[in-house]
């Protein structure tokens, strides 16, 4: 099966990854206040609120697909401390860090916002991989146990405009 890539505009074969374009705390800031209270790039975000400045990085939750060699990638945002955010910004070598998942993934009926994670950083320009705490949450179970190809396509169709 082919899909139309919104990033490059071309057709590709296979299952596409999907991702959240911003962390939910960014989306909760009124649009007319975002220029003053937020920063957003493809990989990093900050949000200022009454509690101070909050830091977020974009990473990927890889979910194994039964019978497939390649996992399904779900692009998400996680919180980071200021120190870890700045180290990531400088592309320093980093051990895994703690973070909170800051996206509500609508495919899952049980709320995914603020699930505990470990963020694994990589050299170069690769996005961090996100490991969920091994809980009974359906997303954490999917990451540990895998999903069917049909289920992966359900998620893709929920988030893809094509």
PyMOL commands that set and color helices and strands:
alter all, ss='L'
color gray80, all
select helices_A, chain A and resi 24-27+31-37+82-89+138-145+149-159
alter helices_A, ss='H'
color red, helices_A
select strands_A, chain A and resi 2-4+11-13+18-19+38-40+44-49+52-63+72-80+97-100+116-120+128-132
alter strands_A, ss='S'
color yellow, strands_A
deselect
rebuild
show_as cartoon
